Each structure stands twice: as structure tokens, then as C-alpha cells.
């Protein structure tokens, strides 16, 4: 492993320009992803600063630029929404648990790198990745339509008031839980419950109603539920700002690619809103001081608050690994270099862990920013570190100005991100893809969009694995048939088989592994052996592997044949299958060593001497 503390300064100018350009491109996206996540623009900036710097410093891809990305933000959004809802809508109360999950994801990534699992990420099926990426695009586009229209469900009084009854029920339930924890018997001391309920203010009921309204309106399904309300109360100024942003992003690219169109749109539309003194909704205040660690992660740590999200943290880690390593491959192709996957995972994990300590959202290798860095002259990891430093300087010097950015402008930026992140290549290929792969893609796409990103990927991987195993099993079964030598083409070394014994002796050729996906056909052997059979030769020359299921299938066949008085002879049992059979005493209890032969010639000699010609 290279000495990570030794920086290569041979390309200082190129790395400076690459880092500066990548940092400028990252700025609007970091702000937008932070707002989209639910933690605010500051969290997006902190994520971009720390992940970019430390992933570059410790990582294994010289030109990689890391930071918040659309997939990582989408999954983070699920984590944040779930923990905030479980914390009575209080984001301050939920923050330690949220950041702990992000920290755990970073530690998982480090673990993946240390265990050397980086090289296995490439085995995730393309339909799963394609469906997931397209779902990310759908989620971002649909959920950002609401702020683009200037509609915020929590601020719609008519909508929020629909949840008042449920809010009062939740509050009363909390009172009862509180009394149960104090040992108060509610039915015997109902006056205490009434007294506590009497202290609940209208403001508390409204706050709980807003929490429930926000939860109901979250995600794709929630956005569709309130979409009619949004269109009935369009804020045309916000819509104009969002549409103007989208128009500039796509239009400016047609003029020149020398300047990032996203940044141009951010500056122009924000300048327009501020310059004309428009009454728009700005993003939340960005602090101008140096980032301070959030020690609440440790002070308020509770294992019970994060236990439900351990699998989600692992998914974040795997998603970040996939995102980063795919970008590393792109960087390799552009620079003709070779990245170190495990070291890259360690770097990404360290970056995400440190970002979580400072309150930043997690990130990964960002393809567009990496390409921009390379094109601007970046060649070493110094470029990624400088990108993080530039973002830190922008935050320290320009935070008051950045705090005036319209929320609708960031919504417009995110809509273009959602459009770009969708996998059009995979969607266009659907008519020509195998039905099994189309099924996986569509299942992952639908479940990710309307249900749960984390579970959808897991289900997609399970379906893909099952379909793969079925294909392998079918192929193995197809190549492994039981026939008499009168009907089957003999192998070249079987031409000396005695003609007079072709009614008494039959051969089973096994081509490929005997595993749980291929045992069903093998188990039909007992039904295919005619009553004239005295012996069955099972040729295992081409059976390199046997799993536990295959082992027991073989045992069942041996027992059944023995009960019918049919001898079983094994030819060329390879090392692994033989070890499995000896481990459970199948050899020598069911098959004696005298009935196991190294080659077919020895087996045929034994057959001629020991099998009687009856037919």
C-alpha cells in the first residue's frame, strides 16, 4: 500500500485547477442534496467538504472527487424521515441517531475495504442497479415538484388540520406510556391523566399535526397524495424560479461547456430573485463559522434508536461502494490508470465517518465531478483534497450570501439531477432483454419508487440470485441425462463397453456441479432405471462441486438403488465431492471403496468380471 501521507506535487497547477473546478461544480449540488435530505443545506456542504477531502486523502483512486450524490441522498432521506418521525418530528432530538447511522455506514465501508470485498461489488446484477438508479430519478423528480410549485404540506393549514384527531390520539398515547413508565395505574387514577392532558397546548397539537402531515406527504406516494393541493395553490414566483433554473441548466449547455451550467443557473436565478427584491422562500441559514463536531452522537447514543436502521446503514455502505467504484472505473478509462478498490472503500468510509461527526450527509464518488476534475487537469489525490478545501473556504467567506439562495432554485437543480440519474440505457434495452432481467428491473424500480429503497434492492438481489441459480440448474440438468447406451451417444472412452451387458448396466453422466439448483433432475434417476438393471455407473469426471443439498440427493439415490438390489459404481470422483461423501460416511457405508474407480477402463474391467448377463 502506498504511503498515504506523501503527496505528489508534480502536477500542482493541474490539481489546483481540477480541484477548484470540481469544487465549484459541487457547490450547488451539495446545497441541493442537503435540502433534499431534510437536514438542510449546511449538511450537504459539510458532506461535500469532508467526504471530498478525506476520501481523496485515504482513497485508492487518484482523480476521484467525492461528495453527496443522488442515490446516497435518496437513501439518507429515508433514514432521516424515519428517525425524525420516531422522534415526534423534532429534528434536533433525532439528529444524534441520524448521524450515528451515517457514522455506522462509514464504518461498514471501512470494514468492507479491510476485508477485501471491494472486488466483489462488480457482481451485483445490472438490472438491480438499473432499476434502483431509475427509481432514484423518479423519487427526486416527484418529490421536488412540490417545492418547485411553492407548496409545503406542513404549511397548508387545511391539510394539516385533517390530522388533528390523530395528533391528539398520539399525544394521549404518549401520556399513557409516560404514566406506565412511572407506575401510575391509569384506570385507578384517571384524574392524573386528565390533568396531564389539560396541560397540552394548541401549539403542541399543531406541531404533532404538522409532523403527521409531513410524514403522510413524504416519498413518491405521499407527493402524489398532495399533488392536487399543490396545483390548487401554485406559487407562481417559486414556479418561475424553478423553471428558469431548469431552462438555464439545459440551455447554457448548448452555448458552451466551459462553465458548469448548474452553477450559472444558481448564480443567475438567485441574483434575479435578490436583485429585484422578490418575496421568495430562501433556504435555511448557513453558518459561517468553522464546522464543529456533533458530540451528541456519543453523549445521546442509544443502541435502541439505531437498531432498526443497521440494515439501512449497511445498504448505504454498499450503495456508496457501488457508486464510488463505478466512478473509479470511469476515471481509470479516462486516465489509463488502475484504481485500488479496497483502499478506495476505506477512504470513502473514513470520509463518511468524519462527515457524520460534523453533521454532514454521506456521499460517494461522483462521476460528473470526477470527469470535470480530470478534464481540468487533475491527476493526483491532491485535486480531491483541494476541492474540499475550496468548498470550506466558500462556506466560511460566502455563507451569508449563500443563505439567500431561493429554495425553488435548488428544487429546479434537483429535478435536472433526477432526470440525468435515470438509467435510460437500461430502459431502452427492455424490449431486447431476457424476461427474467426485465422482471428484476421493473420490480426494483417499482418497489424502490413507492415502497422502500433498502428492501427493494434486497428483494432484487434475492430474485436475481434465484433466477441465476435456476438457469444454472436447468443448464446442468439439460447436460446431465440418464439413458441406456443404446439411446445415448457414448463418450469416447466408453466404446469398449461390453455389448452383452447393455441391458444390465446403465451409465449416468453428470456434467457440472450437483447443487441445490440441479438436484431435482438428478433425483429422477431412480424412476429412469429399468427393471433389467443390475448396476448403474455414475461418472463424476465433470462434476467439480457438490453442496449439502446435492450430497443428500446423492445419498437418497444410493439408498433407493441399494434397496432395489442395484449396484452403484462411481468413476473419477473429484476431490471436493469425495470429501463431502466421506465426511458423512457415504463412503464407505453406502459405496465401498471397491466400487470407486479412477477411470472408466478399470470400471469396465470390473463390470465384465462381476455383472452377470441375464438378458
C-alpha positions, 0 to 999 in steps of 0.5 A, spaced: 500 500 500 502 506 498 504 511 503 498 515 504 501 521 507 506 523 501 503 527 496 505 528 489 506 535 487 508 534 480 502 536 477 500 542 482 497 547 477 493 541 474 490 539 481 489 546 483 485 547 477 481 540 477 480 541 484 477 548 484 473 546 478 470 540 481 469 544 487 465 549 484 461 544 480 459 541 487 457 547 490 450 547 488 449 540 488 451 539 495 446 545 497 441 541 493 442 534 496 442 537 503 435 540 502 433 534 499 435 530 505 431 534 510 437 536 514 438 542 510 443 545 506 449 546 511 449 538 511 450 537 504 456 542 504 459 539 510 458 532 506 461 535 500 467 538 504 469 532 508 467 526 504 471 530 498 477 531 502 478 525 506 476 520 501 481 523 496 486 523 502 485 515 504 482 513 497 485 508 492 483 512 486 487 518 484 482 523 480 476 521 484 472 527 487 467 525 492 461 528 495 453 527 496 450 524 490 443 522 488 442 515 490 446 516 497 441 522 498 435 518 496 437 513 501 439 518 507 432 521 506 429 515 508 433 514 514 432 521 516 424 521 515 424 515 519 428 517 525 425 524 525 418 521 525 420 516 531 422 522 534 415 526 534 418 530 528 423 534 532 429 534 528 434 536 533 432 530 538 433 525 532 439 528 529 444 524 534 441 517 531 441 520 524 448 521 524 450 515 528 447 511 522 451 515 517 457 514 522 455 506 522 455 506 514 462 509 514 464 504 518 461 498 514 465 501 508 471 501 512 470 494 514 468 492 507 475 495 504 479 491 510 476 485 508 477 485 501 470 485 498 471 491 494 472 486 488 466 483 489 461 489 488 462 488 480 457 482 481 451 485 483 446 484 477 445 490 472 438 490 472 438 491 480 442 497 479 438 499 473 432 499 476 434 502 483 438 508 479 431 509 475 427 509 481 432 514 484 430 519 478 423 518 479 423 519 487 427 526 486 423 528 480 416 527 484 418 529 490 421 536 488 415 538 484 412 540 490 417 545 492 418 547 485 410 549 485 411 553 492 407 548 496 409 545 503 404 540 506 406 542 513 404 549 511 397 548 508 393 549 514 387 545 511 391 539 510 394 539 516 388 540 520 385 533 517 390 530 522 388 533 528 384 527 531 390 523 530 395 528 533 391 528 539 390 520 539 398 520 539 399 525 544 394 521 549 398 515 547 404 518 549 401 520 556 399 513 557 406 510 556 409 516 560 404 514 566 406 506 565 413 508 565 412 511 572 407 506 575 401 510 575 395 505 574 391 509 569 384 506 570 385 507 578 387 514 577 384 517 571 384 524 574 392 524 573 391 523 566 386 528 565 390 533 568 396 531 564 392 532 558 389 539 560 396 541 560 397 540 552 397 546 548 394 548 541 401 549 539 403 542 541 397 539 537 399 543 531 406 541 531 404 533 532 399 535 526 404 538 522 409 532 523 403 527 521 402 531 515 409 531 513 410 524 514 403 522 510 406 527 504 413 524 504 416 519 498 413 518 491 406 516 494 405 521 499 407 527 493 402 524 489 397 524 495 398 532 495 399 533 488 392 536 487 393 541 493 399 543 490 396 545 483 390 548 487 395 553 490 401 554 485 406 559 487 407 562 481 414 566 483 417 559 486 414 556 479 418 561 475 424 560 479 424 553 478 423 553 471 428 558 469 433 554 473 431 548 469 431 552 462 438 555 464 441 548 466 439 545 459 440 551 455 447 554 457 449 547 455 448 548 448 452 555 448 458 552 451 461 547 456 466 551 459 462 553 465 458 548 469 451 550 467 448 548 474 452 553 477 450 559 472 443 557 473 444 558 481 448 564 480 443 567 475 436 565 478 438 567 485 441 574 483 434 575 479 430 573 485 435 578 490 436 583 485 429 585 484 427 584 491 422 578 490 418 575 496 421 568 495 422 562 500 430 562 501 433 556 504 435 555 511 441 559 514 448 557 513 453 558 518 459 561 517 463 559 522 468 553 522 464 546 522 464 543 529 463 536 531 456 533 533 458 530 540 451 528 541 452 522 537 456 519 543 453 523 549 445 521 546 447 514 543 442 509 544 443 502 541 435 502 541 434 508 536 439 505 531 437 498 531 432 498 526 436 502 521 443 497 521 440 494 515 439 501 512 446 503 514 449 497 511 445 498 504 448 505 504 455 502 505 454 498 499 450 503 495 456 508 496 461 502 494 457 501 488 457 508 486 464 510 488 467 504 484 463 505 478 466 512 478 473 509 479 472 505 473 470 511 469 476 515 471 481 509 470 478 509 462 479 516 462 486 516 465 489 509 463 490 508 470 488 502 475 484 504 481 485 500 488 478 498 490 479 496 497 483 502 499 478 506 495 472 503 500 476 505 506 477 512 504 470 513 502 468 510 509 473 514 513 470 520 509 463 518 511 465 517 518 468 524 519 462 527 515 457 524 520 461 527 526 460 534 523 453 533 521 454 532 514 450 527 509 454 521 506 456 521 499 460 517 494 464 518 488 461 522 483 462 521 476 460 528 473 465 531 478 470 526 477 470 527 469 470 535 470 476 534 475 480 530 470 478 534 464 481 540 468 487 537 469 487 533 475 491 527 476 493 526 483 489 525 490 491 532 491 485 535 486 480 531 491 483 534 497 483 541 494 476 541 492 474 540 499 478 545 501 475 550 496 468 548 498 470 550 506 473 556 504 466 558 500 462 556 506 466 560 511 467 567 506 460 566 502 455 563 507 451 569 508 450 570 501 449 563 500 443 563 505 439 567 500 439 562 495 431 561 493 429 554 495 425 553 488 432 554 485 435 548 488 428 544 487 429 546 479 437 543 480 434 537 483 429 535 478 435 536 472 439 531 477 433 526 477 432 526 470 440 525 468 440 519 474 435 515 470 438 509 467 435 510 460 440 505 457 437 500 461 430 502 459 431 502 452 434 495 452 427 492 455 424 490 449 431 486 447 432 483 454 431 476 457 424 476 461 427 474 467 432 481 467 426 485 465 422 482 471 428 484 476 428 491 473 421 493 473 420 490 480 426 494 483 424 500 480 417 499 482 418 497 489 424 502 490 419 508 487 413 507 492 415 502 497 422 502 500 429 503 497 433 498 502 428 492 501 427 493 494 434 492 492 434 486 497 428 483 494 432 484 487 438 481 489 434 475 492 430 474 485 436 475 481 440 470 485 434 465 484 433 466 477 441 465 476 441 459 480 435 456 476 438 457 469 444 454 472 440 448 474 436 447 468 443 448 464 446 442 468 440 438 468 439 439 460 447 436 460 446 431 465 441 425 462 440 418 464 439 413 458 441 406 456 447 406 451 443 404 446 439 411 446 445 415 448 451 417 444 457 414 448 463 418 450 469 416 447 472 412 452 466 408 453 466 404 446 469 398 449 463 397 453 461 390 453 455 389 448 452 383 452 451 387 458 447 393 455 441 391 458 444 390 465 448 396 466 446 403 465 451 409 465 449 416 468 453 422 466 453 428 470 456 434 467 457 440 472 456 441 479 450 437 483 447 443 487 441 445 490 439 448 483 440 441 479 438 436 484 431 435 482 433 432 475 438 428 478 433 425 483 429 422 477 434 417 476 431 412 480 424 412 476 429 412 469 432 405 471 429 399 468 427 393 471 433 389 467 438 393 471 443 390 475 448 396 476 448 403 474 455 407 473 455 414 475 461 418 472 463 424 476 469 426 471 465 433 470 462 434 476 467 439 480 462 441 486 457 438 490 453 442 496 449 439 502 443 439 498 446 435 492 450 430 497 443 428 500 440 427 493 446 423 492 445 419 498 437 418 497 439 415 490 444 410 493 439 408 498 433 407 493 438 403 488 441 399 494 434 397 496 432 395 489 438 390 489 442 395 484 449 396 484 452 403 484 459 404 481 462 411 481 468 413 476 473 419 477 470 422 483 473 429 484 476 431 490 471 436 493 465 431 492 469 425 495 470 429 501 463 431 502 461 423 501 466 421 506 465 426 511 458 423 512 460 416 511 457 415 504 463 412 503 464 407 505 457 405 508 453 406 502 459 405 496 465 401 498 471 403 496 471 397 491 466 400 487 470 407 486 474 407 480 479 412 477 477 411 470 472 408 466 477 402 463 478 399 470 470 400 471 469 396 465 474 391 467 470 390 473 463 390 470 465 384 465 468 380 471 462 381 476 455 383 472 452 377 470 448 377 463 441 375 464 438 378 458 
